[in-house]
Amino acid sequence: MSIRVGIYGYGNLGRGVECAIKQNKDMELAAVFTRRDPATVSILTDTAKVYHADEAVGMAGQIDVMILCGGSATDLPAQTPALAEHFNVIDSFDTHANIPVHFANVDTAAKKGSHVGIISVGWDPGMFSLNRLYGNAILANGSDYTFWGKGVSQGHSDAIRRVEGVKDAKQYTVPVESALEAVRAGENPELSTRQKHTRECFVVAEEGADLAKIEKEIVEMPNYFADYDTTVNFISEEELKAKHSGIPHGGFVIRSGKTGWEEEHSHVIEYSLKLDSNPEFTSCVLVAYARAAYRLAQEGQTGCRTVFDIAPAYLSAQSGEELRAHML
């Protein structure tokens, strides 16, 4: 039987999830839920329908896993706990500083409804988180480094768009090249947040908006921009569409460390991603973890999980026998 997946929110991420479901033969799209008028939302899957978000809870018995595709700033903190009481859920909550609180809220709701919730799924947090853990566990004597970009951050762009007076925006995270080179050379530098990345914002303001106020609110935004050297560029809507319509991203997780009795040998572990489409790749990770949530629920497990808690075999459509024969 196919795993019946629901998509809650149909923006860039929701569209990516729909495409990823098509590529996973053990899954089917059951429904799409939107806060817009469903009649105005056109999807690609002929066998699924679009419903208003308010109708979701009434369809709980028809969906095995709900993938939430809202933003981390204001959507997911409310939506994920609310839906976890009624569905097995997956989200891509990416405000790192607030993950413990979000985890606790989802855990309470999921246990109340006897469901499984997996939060902060994507590539960071997500795949990068796993590689940080692996590197740290293997090279016990060493240092961790994460570099993002250059690329568009969906969460940060969404946070800018929620600033009063902003019509549209794109934000690029850019690694500081000298810092990246020092880490790859095994120099183990001590780097502050500000020394590792810069942030470039391209903002389309509403007509008559206070540009100075918008810029101040962006550069001082906690958890997003306050700890970085941030540049805010005000541009036209036409320029944003012409030059910043794509959503590329990527980055590097590096662990450098020493081994040997006298720490005489140096090692560098590096995991990198180069993504044409940030939301489409994130969607693929979400769909893999939807499979895991379904399997955990089938086992009778409940409560919240993160990528740290999920065995790799739960992500794959292949059986244990197949994995041992071809991937181990």
SVG drawing of the C-alpha trace seen along z (x, -y; Angstrom):
<svg xmlns="http://www.w3.org/2000/svg" viewBox="-14 -58 67 68">
<polyline fill="none" stroke="black" stroke-width="0.4" points="0.0,0.0 1.2,-3.5 2.0,-5.9 -0.6,-8.7 1.0,-12.1 -0.6,-15.4 1.0,-18.7 0.2,-21.7 1.1,-24.9 1.7,-25.1 4.6,-27.5 8.0,-26.7 8.5,-24.0 5.1,-22.4 5.6,-22.3 8.9,-20.6 7.3,-18.0 4.8,-17.2 7.6,-16.5 9.5,-14.4 6.4,-12.3 6.2,-11.5 9.7,-10.1 9.0,-7.8 6.9,-4.8 5.8,-3.8 4.1,-7.1 1.1,-9.0 -0.1,-12.6 -3.5,-12.4 -4.3,-16.1 -2.9,-19.6 -4.0,-22.1 -3.8,-25.9 -4.8,-29.1 -5.7,-30.5 -8.9,-29.9 -8.5,-26.3 -10.1,-27.2 -7.1,-29.5 -4.4,-26.8 -3.5,-24.5 -1.4,-21.4 0.4,-18.9 -1.0,-15.7 -4.2,-14.6 -5.3,-12.2 -5.2,-14.7 -7.4,-17.6 -6.7,-21.0 -8.6,-21.8 -8.6,-24.8 -6.3,-24.5 -9.3,-24.6 -10.5,-21.2 -7.3,-19.4 -8.3,-18.0 -11.5,-16.5 -9.4,-14.4 -7.1,-12.9 -8.1,-9.3 -7.2,-9.7 -3.6,-10.9 -0.7,-8.8 1.9,-11.7 1.4,-15.5 4.4,-17.4 4.2,-21.0 5.7,-23.5 5.2,-26.8 7.9,-29.3 9.8,-29.0 9.3,-32.5 5.6,-32.3 3.9,-29.4 5.6,-26.2 5.7,-27.1 1.9,-27.2 1.0,-24.8 3.2,-21.8 2.0,-21.3 -1.6,-21.9 -1.4,-19.3 0.7,-16.8 -2.3,-16.0 -4.2,-14.8 -1.5,-13.5 2.0,-12.1 3.9,-15.3 7.2,-16.4 8.5,-20.0 11.6,-21.9 11.7,-24.3 15.1,-26.0 15.4,-28.6 18.3,-26.7 18.0,-28.6 14.4,-27.8 14.5,-24.1 14.4,-22.8 11.2,-24.8 9.6,-23.7 10.6,-20.1 8.9,-20.2 5.7,-21.7 5.5,-19.1 6.4,-16.2 3.5,-17.1 1.0,-17.4 2.1,-14.3 2.0,-12.1 -1.5,-13.5 -2.7,-12.4 -0.6,-9.2 1.3,-10.4 4.9,-10.8 6.4,-14.2 9.8,-14.7 11.0,-18.3 13.8,-20.4 14.2,-18.1 16.1,-19.4 19.7,-20.0 20.5,-22.4 19.1,-21.5 19.0,-18.0 21.7,-16.4 24.3,-18.9 23.3,-18.2 23.9,-14.5 27.3,-15.1 28.3,-17.4 27.3,-14.6 29.2,-11.9 32.3,-14.0 32.3,-15.0 31.8,-11.4 34.6,-10.0 37.2,-12.7 36.8,-13.3 39.7,-15.7 38.9,-18.4 36.8,-21.3 33.5,-21.7 32.8,-24.2 29.7,-24.8 29.7,-27.2 26.5,-28.0 26.3,-29.3 26.6,-31.2 22.9,-30.8 19.4,-31.9 18.1,-31.1 14.3,-30.5 13.8,-31.0 15.8,-34.3 14.1,-35.6 10.7,-34.7 11.6,-36.6 12.5,-39.7 9.2,-39.5 7.4,-39.7 8.9,-43.0 6.4,-45.9 6.9,-47.8 8.6,-44.9 6.9,-43.7 9.4,-41.0 13.0,-40.0 15.8,-37.5 18.6,-36.9 22.0,-35.3 24.3,-33.7 28.0,-34.1 30.9,-32.2 34.0,-34.3 36.5,-32.7 39.6,-33.3 37.9,-31.5 36.9,-28.6 40.5,-28.2 41.9,-28.3 39.6,-25.5 40.4,-23.3 44.1,-23.7 43.6,-22.2 44.5,-25.4 41.6,-25.0 40.9,-28.7 38.6,-30.1 35.9,-31.9 33.0,-34.0 29.7,-33.9 30.5,-37.2 33.9,-36.0 32.4,-33.0 29.6,-34.5 28.1,-37.7 24.5,-38.2 23.3,-40.1 19.7,-41.2 17.9,-42.4 14.6,-44.1 11.7,-45.4 9.9,-48.0 6.3,-49.0 5.7,-52.4 6.2,-55.1 7.8,-52.7 10.4,-53.9 13.6,-52.4 15.7,-53.3 13.3,-51.6 13.1,-48.5 16.9,-48.3 17.3,-48.7 14.7,-46.0 16.5,-43.6 20.0,-44.1 18.9,-43.9 16.7,-40.9 17.7,-38.3 18.5,-34.7 18.6,-35.9 20.8,-38.9 21.9,-40.5 25.1,-38.4 26.3,-38.9 27.6,-41.7 24.5,-42.3 24.0,-44.4 20.6,-45.6 20.1,-46.6 16.8,-48.1 16.0,-47.3 13.0,-47.3 10.6,-44.4 11.7,-44.0 15.4,-43.7 14.5,-41.1 12.7,-39.0 15.4,-39.4 18.5,-38.7 17.3,-36.9 14.5,-34.5 16.5,-31.3 16.8,-29.5 20.3,-28.0 22.1,-27.1 24.7,-24.7 27.5,-24.7 30.1,-22.7 30.3,-20.8 33.9,-20.3 35.4,-18.5 39.2,-18.7 40.9,-16.8 44.0,-15.0 44.7,-11.4 47.6,-9.4 49.2,-9.2 51.0,-12.5 48.3,-13.9 50.7,-13.6 48.2,-13.0 45.7,-15.5 42.4,-14.6 39.7,-16.7 36.2,-15.4 34.2,-17.4 30.6,-17.0 29.3,-19.4 26.2,-20.2 25.7,-22.2 22.0,-22.7 20.3,-24.2 17.1,-24.4 17.1,-24.7 13.4,-24.0 13.4,-21.0 16.3,-19.4 14.8,-20.1 11.6,-18.6 13.4,-15.3 14.7,-15.1 11.3,-15.8 9.8,-13.0 12.4,-10.5 11.7,-11.3 7.9,-11.1 8.6,-7.4 10.4,-7.1 7.6,-8.7 5.1,-6.3 7.2,-3.3 7.7,-4.5 3.9,-5.1 3.3,-1.6 5.5,-0.3 3.3,-2.2 5.8,-4.9 4.7,-8.4 6.2,-11.8 8.7,-14.1 11.9,-13.1 14.8,-14.8 17.1,-13.5 19.4,-12.3 16.8,-9.8 16.0,-8.1 18.0,-5.0 19.1,-5.4 17.3,-2.3 14.0,-3.9 14.6,-6.5 15.0,-4.1 12.3,-2.4 14.6,0.6 14.4,3.5 17.0,4.3 18.1,7.3 18.5,5.0 20.4,2.4 22.8,5.0 23.4,6.5 23.9,3.3 24.8,0.4 26.7,1.7"/>
</svg>
